[in-house]
């Protein structure tokens, strides 16, 4: 990218209202769907944690931590690369979709083999080894969900949200059914697999009706995509190491009860990551297009605005959780998880670092510098493992939470510096400072209102604090009416 403009100048650039409005409405629809799926995820987690208890839930979390680590390794980064190529070459959609699906299925088969080997190496109890192999069917199901890549590339994320909602409804309903029938770990795993299979079938059904997709085998496309994905794959594996290594290390060092406590709060981190990942997934094709078409101002504006919007959402969540963590843990998971309150606080601030990191990571891939991200994430993974070895014996699950916070912040800052050096673009902190001021007002009001005897103190404090926060965002011009109009239908905007 030659001679990029300074980021301070982007506000004066002429906007692209058509694309911006389309991306904004896409993000709004996606946000509504994500709220629904987030609520269903929380319900499923609450059922699991309360029904299984810390120890059995610790076994459940350990199994899926291993599966997820293998899943990201088996995927070898094909998802992000496929979205980038589909956005660049829409005429090659069928070839690229077929290449991505076949490659993902092949590597999923390798992942299933690894799932049979690794529990032996890690000395899992015999009953958990069999359950891990059963859960590895997730790898095949995820590989068969490839139409989501086309939805992302074409900015049709509302289709993705529809399927995710159906899948989460099935997951929550089946988990509740297993709990009512008195099932155990095996039945819970089967319920999750069944929900995933329903989702995969729904992806292809929606894709056939709305996208006119077909399969077209192209060996050259498979080879090219596989080679391009390798750097992304290494980055994804490193990310999963410092998202999952802590669970595996806790299981080894402190046992399943500690894993159960930690995993309950870790789920909140993962839900937050899903929110930021889906948001950046909807904007990633635009980032790639703007950069490679040399539309510098749009690229810079989108990079900055993505960061500002994600910070605007996650920072107040972290503030509220810091103030009322004990109440939230008891409400969500029950009194037996009270020892996880400090871990929950740290996980929400870790979410802030990961939101920052998601913006940086998507931008690095968009500008085709994922190779440097591999180095950053590899160092981060090593740092995370070292910190866990050091901090778990001292602080237990809180030490593991601190380790992932430090690692996430390190990776995000280094990635941002790489983008700055390669493109000349650095994120501005002006809007972030205003968000910080609004969040401070939220904290003050929440603490005062939280002492009231009306409702539950923490609930009233949260409601009052959030109202003040939203008003402060308007007063400080973090949110502007002209930006909100982007989310309105085009005819209404024209009428105004």
N, C-alpha and C positions, 0 to 999 in steps of 0.2 A: 504494500500500500504506500504509494509515493506521496511525499509532502502532505501528510494529513493535517487538517486544521486543528487548532487548539480546541479543547472541549468547551472552553468558555464561550466560544463563538457559536455554538450550535443553536442556542435559543433564537438567534437572529435568522436562522436558515429558513427558507420557505418550506412548510410542512407538506407532506404527501397525504392529504385528507382522506382520499379513497382507501389506500392501504391501511392507514392508521385507524380509520373508523372500522374497517373490516377486522383488523387485529384486535381492536378494543372490544367489539361485540363478541368476537370469538372468545376472548379472555373472560368477558362477563358471563357468557353461557357456561364456560368451563368452570368459572368460580362457583356458580350456583350448583352445578353438578358435583363439584368437589366438596361443597358443604354437606350435601346429602351423603356422599360416600364416606366422608370423614365421620359423620354422625353414626353411620352404620358400622364403620370400623371400631369406633369407640364402644358401641354396644357389644360387638363381638368380643372385644378385648375384656370388657367388664365381665361378660358371662364366663369367658375362659379363666380369668384370674380368680374370680370368686368361686367358681365351681371346682376348679382343679386345686386351688391353694398354691402357696409359694413353691413348694417342693415339686409337685407334679407339673405345675406351669413352668418351672425351671427346666424340667426334662423336655417339655414341648418346645420351649424357646431354644434350647441347645440344639435340638434336631433341626429346626428350621434355620438357625444361624448357620449350621454347616451346609444345608441345602442352598441357602441364598449365596454363600461364598462360592460354592461350586457352580451355581447358576450363572453368576456374573463372569466366572472364569470360562464357562462353556459358551457363553454368548459372544465372547471375544470382541465386545464393542461393536458388533454388527448393527445394533439398533441405531445408534447415533450416526454412523457413517451412511447407513441406508437412507435415513431421513435427509441427510445433506444431499446425497446423490439424487434422490427422488425430487427434491426441491429444485435442483439444478436442471434435471433432465426429465421432465414430466412425460415426454414421448416414450421413454424407456421404462415406464412404470411396471409393466408385466414382467419384463426381464429382470429388473432389479428386485421386485417382490419375490419372484421365484428363487433368485440367487440367495436372498436373505433367508427365506424359509428353509431351503435345502441345507444351507450351511448351519443354520441354527439347530436343525434336527440332528445333523451329523455330530455336532459338538455336544448336544444334549445327551446323545448315546454315550459319548466318552464320559460325560459328567456322571451318568448313572453307574458306570464302572468305578469311577473314583469314589462314589458314595458307598459302594460295597467295600472299598479298601480302607479309606480313611478312618472309619470308626474302629477298625481293628488296630490301626497304628496309634490312635488316640486312646485305646483301651476302654472303649465304651462298654457298659454292661451288655450281655447278650441280648436282652429284651429291647434295648435301645438300638442295637445294630439293625435288627429286623425292621423296626419302625422307621429308621433312617432310609433304608432301601425302599420301603413303601412310599415314603414322602418324596423320594427322588423322581417319582412320576410327574411332579411339578415341572421338571425341566422340559419334558416333552410337551406338556400343555402350554407352557410359556412360548416355546418355539412355534407352536401352531397358532399363536395369537399375532402373527406378523401383519395382518391388515391394519393394525394400529399405527404402523409406520407410515402408511399412505395417508391416513387421517391427519397425522401430525404434519406431514410434508405439504399437504394441500390446505392447511389451516381449517380442517373440518373436525376440530376437536370435540364438537358437540356430539358427533357419532361415538367417539371414544368414551365420552362421559356417559352416554346412554348405556353402552355395554358394561362399563365399570359399575354403574348403578345396579344393573340387573345382576351382575356377578356378586356384588356386595350384599344385595338382598338375599340371594341364594346362600351365600356364606353365613350370614347372620342367622337366617332361618334354620339352616341345617345344624349349626352349632347349638342353637337353642333347643332344637328337637333332640339332639344327642344328649344334652344336659337333662332334659325332661325325662328321657328314657333311661337315664342312669348309665350311659356309655362311658368308656374310658379313653385313654390316649389314642388307641388305634382308631376308634370310631370318630374322634375329633379330627384326626388326620384325613380319614376317608371323606369326611364332610367338606374339608377344605379342598381336597382334590376334586370332588364332585362339583363344587362351585366354580373352580377354575376351568373345568371341562365345559360347563355351561357357558362361561365367558368366551372360550375359544370358538365354540360353535356359533355363538352370537356375533362374534367379530366377522366371521366369514359370511354369515347370513346378511348382516348389514352391509358389508362390503359389496356383495354381489348385487344387492338391490339399489345401492346408491352410487357406487364408483365404477361399475362395469369392469371389474377386474378379471383377469385370467392369468393362467400360468404359462410361462414361456421360458423354456430352459435355454441358458446361454452360458457356456463354459467360461468364455472370456470375462463376462460380467461377474461370475462367481470368483474367479481368480483375482480380479482387480479389487473387488469388494473385500475379500479376505485379507489381501495385503494392506489395504488402506485401514482396515479395522485393527490391525495388530497394535499400533501405538495406543489407540483408544482402549483396547482390551487390557493392556497393562495398567493403564490408568484406572479403569473400572475395577480390576482385581485389587489394586492397591487401596482404592476407596473402600471396597468391601472388607479388606483386611482390618482397616481401622474402624469399620462399622460392626464387624462381627468377631474379630479376634478377642475383644474384651469379654464377650460372652463365653467363648471357649476357654479363655484363661481363667475366668471366674469359676467356671464349672470344675476346672482342674484344681484350682488353688483353694476355693472356699466351699464348693459343693452346690447342689441343686437349689437349696433354699436361697442362697445369695443370688443365684442366677434368676430365680423367680422374682425377687424383689427388684433387682436391677432391670430385668426385661420389661417389667410393667412400665417403668418410666422410659425405657428405651423405645417402647412402642410409640410414645408421644413424639419423640425425636423423628422416628420413621414416618409418622403421619405428616409431620411438618415438612420433611424432605419431599414427600410425595406432592404436597401442595406446591412447593417451589419448583419441583421438577416438572410438574404438569404445566405450570405457568411458563417456565422457560422453554418447555417443549413446544408451546404454541407460538413463541416468538423466535425460536431458533431458526426456522427456515427464512424468516425475514432478515435476521442478522447475517446469515450466509449470503443471501441475495444482495443485500446492500453492500456488503464488503466486496464481493467478487464483481459486482457491477460498478464499483467505484463511486457509489452514491454516498460520499463520505459523511455528509451532514446527517442523513437518515440513520446511518450506522451508529454514529456517535450519540445521537439523540436517543435511539432505542436502547443502547448499552446503558446510558445514564438513567433513563426512565425505568428500566427494569430493576436496577439496583434500588432506586428511590421507592418504588412501589412495594418491593419485597420487604425493605426495612420498615416501611410504614405499617405493614401488617404484623411482622414478627416481634418488633421491639415492645409494643404494648402488651403482647401476650407474655413475653418474658418478664415484664414488670409485674403484671398481675400474679403470675405464678410465683415470683420471688416473695410477694407479700403474703400469699394465701396457700402455700404449698401443702401444709398439713391438712387443711380442709379439703383441698382438691384430691389428694391421695386417698383420704378416707372415703370421700364421695365416690370416686371412680372404682377403687380396687378393694375397699374394705379395711377395717382396723388392722388386720394382719399384715398390711403393707405399710404401716405407719413409718417404719424405718427407712423408707425410700424417699422421704420428703426432700432431703437435701439433694439427693440425686436428681429429683425432678426439677428443682431450681436450676441446677447446672445444665441439665439437658435442654432447657428452654434457651439459655444463653448460648449453648452449643448450636442450637437451631439458627440463631442469628448469624453465627460464623458460617454455617453451612449454606444459608440463603445467599450470603455474600459469595461463597465458593461456587454455588450453582451458576450465578451470573458469570463469574470468571471462567468457569469450566466450559459453559456453552459457547462463550465468546472465543475461547482458544480453539475449539473445534471449528467454529464458523470461519476463523481466519486461517485454518489449516495448520495450526501450530500445536496440535495435540502431542507431538513428540516431546516437547518440553514439559508438558503436563505430566507425562509418564515419570520423568525424573523427579518432579515435585512430589507427586503422590507416592512414589517409591520411598523417598526420604521420609515423607509423612507417615507411611506405614511402619517403617523401622522405628521412628520416633515414638509412635503410639505403643508399639510392643514394649519398647524399653521403659516408657513411662508406666505402663501397666505393671511390669515386673517390679518397678520401684515403689509405686504408690498403693497397689492392692494390699500388700502386707501391712502398710501403715494405716490407711484409711478405709480399707474394704471397698464396698461398691462406690463410695464417694470418690475414692482415689481413681477408680476406673472412669468415672464421669469426668473428673478433672483432666485425665489423660486425653480423652477424646476432644474436649474443649480446646486444649492447647494445640492438638494436632490439626483440628479443623481450621483454627485461626491462622496457624502457620501456613497451611496449604493455600488458603485464600489470599493471604498477603503476598506470597511468592508468585502465585498465578497472576495477580493484578500487576505486579512489577514486570512480569514477562510481557504482558499486553502493552504496558506503557513503553517499554523499550522497543518493542517490535512495531508498534503503530503510532507511538507518540500520544496516545490517548490515556488520560488518567481520570478516574472518577472524581467528581467534585463532592465536597462534604457540606456544602451550604444547606441543602435540603435535609441532610442527615442531622445537622445541628438543630434545625427547627423541629424535627421529629423527636429529638432528645428532649427539647424544652417541653413539647406537648406531653411527652411521657412522664416527665417530672411532675407536671401538673396533675396528670392521671394518678400518680403515686400519692401525692399529697391529699387529693380529694378522696381516694380510696381508703387511705388510712383513717381519715376523719370519719367518713361515712361508715366504715367498717366497725366502728365502736358503737354504732346504733343498735338498739334492741329490736328494730323492725326487720322483718325477714330473718335470714341468716346474715350475720354481720358481714361476712366476706362477700356474699352475693350482692347485697346492697352497695357495698364499697366498689365492687367490680362494675356494676351498672352505672353508678354515678361517675366513676372514674372514666369509663369509656365514653359517656356522653360529653364530659368535659374535654376529653382527648379529641373527639371528632370536631367539636367547636373550635378548639385551638388550632387544628389543622387548617380550618377555613380562615381563621383570623390571621394565621401566619403565612397564608397563601401556599401551603403545601398542596392543598387541593384547590383547584380553580374551576369555576363553572364552565369555562370553555372546554376544559378537559372532560368534564362529566358529559358534555353533549356528544362526545365521540361514541358513547355507549347507547345513544338513542338511535332509533330507526332513521334511515336517510331522509325519508319524506318529512318526518317531523323536524329534523334539523333544517331542511330546506325551507319549511314553512316559517321557522323562526327567523 
